[in-house]
Amino acid sequence: MASTYSSLKIQLMTTGENLSTWGVVTNTNLGTALEEAIAGSANVAFSNADVTLTLSNSNSTQAARHMRLNLTGTSGGVRNLIVPAVEKMYVINNGLADTCTVKVSGQTGVAVPAGKSMLVFNNGTDVVNAITHLAIANGGTGASTASAARTNLGLVIGTDVQAYDAQLADIAGLAVTDSNFIVGNGSNWVAESGATLRTSAGLGTTNDVQFDSFGVGTAASGTTGEIRATNNVTAYYSSDARLKENVTPIGNAVDIVKQLNGVRYDWTASYIESKGGEDGMFVRKHDIGVIAQEVEKVFPEIVAENSEGYKAVRYERLVPVLIEAVKELSREIERLKGDK
C-alpha cells in the first residue's frame, strides 16, 4: 500500500513500505517537514500582486509549511497572501510597504500592517488572530490597534485626561475654606486667607508698595504717578516745630501775591486726550488755577518738573503765603484806621 501524507505533508509510510529507503524518508520527515512546521522560516516574495501558497504531497521543503513567513519584495498596494486550508500556526513578518491580509481563499483573514509581525492561526477554514486581546480588567487594552486601544482606555486624542501629579494631588487635598486662595510657597501649594495672601504677595499693611497709577473708587488713569479718588482724600502733612530749623516769616507776602495771577483757562486738546478725555470729574476742559512759571519765579521750592518735562505746582504750599499776605493787609488796615 502506498504512503499517504498528513495535512502538513509529512509522509506517512505503511508497514513494510520503503524497505530500503525508510530511513531517508524518516530523516526528511523529521529534518525537513517537521522542522519547517515547528521552527522554519521562509521568504515569500511579492511582485505587485497577491501570492498564493500551496502544499503538495511531498515531504520536501515547501513555503506554506514553515512556521514563519517573511513577506518581501514589492507590494504595490494592499495585498493578500493566500494559504492552504490546513490547521497551522503562522508568524507573519510583513516586510512590505503595505498591509497584507493572510487568509484562506475566499475568506476574511487577518490584516497584518506594513512593517509589523503577528501570530495568526489557520483553523482549516480561515486565518484568525492567534492571541485574544487581553481585557482591560486583566491589564490589557482589549484592542489590536493603537486607535482602538486609546478608545477602550478613554485616551482618545482630544479628550480630557487626568494624569497623576503630586502637586495636583496637594491642591486636591487642601481644605475648601471660604475666601481662601491657593498659592505657591516655593516648594508646595498652600491655602491662604486674604490677609495672609496680601502679606505673602508683599501687599500687607507693613509693606512698601509701588504702583504706576492708582484709582480709588474709579479706574486708574494710566498716567504714571497719578492718584484718582471719587470721594474725599484725607491727608496730613508733617509740620511739627521739632522737625524744622531755620524758621523765618515770609516777608513781603502781599508783593509776592501781586506777582501771581489767579486765572481761568482751558486745557489743551492734547492734554485732555492724554488724560483719557473729559469725564466731568477728574478731567474738565475749563479750569482755574495759577501759572507754574509765575510761581516758580517767586517760590521755586513749590514748583517741580514731571517726567514729561511739564511744570507742576504744590498748591497747598501757597496757603502760608496767603496767610502772611492777609496779616500784612490786616496791619495796613489797622494803621489806616489809626490815622483817622
Order of alpha helices (4+ residues) and beta strands (2+ residues): beta-beta-alpha-alpha-beta-beta-beta-beta-beta-beta-beta-beta-beta-alpha-alpha-beta-beta-alpha-beta-beta-alpha-beta-alpha-beta-alpha-beta-beta-alpha
